[in-house]
Amino acid sequence: MQKAITKFLGMLMLVFPAALLAQDSTSAVSTTTVTQTTWYTQPWVWLVGGVIVLLLLIAIFSGGKKTSSDKVVITKTVRTESE
């Protein structure tokens, strides 16, 4: 049992410093910042969407007012004879 613990501690002493050295940042690291905006945060998207919704509402609510194409027009002509 003592040998197993000694082997384990020996392996741990070899692996642990290697893991610490792997995390050392001695090399130059370049970072690039990318700014990305989502489509729904753009004001023109909301404006176009609002116009489309407004046009749809107008089309829906004005569709109930149908005008009849069959109209009857009565004209009367009154003539009087003068003497």
Protein Blocks (a to p, Z undefined) as FASTA:
>chain_A
ZZmmmmmmmmmmmmmmmmmmmmpcfbccdddddddddfklpfklmmmmmmmmmmmmmmmm
mmmmccdfbdcddddddddddZZ
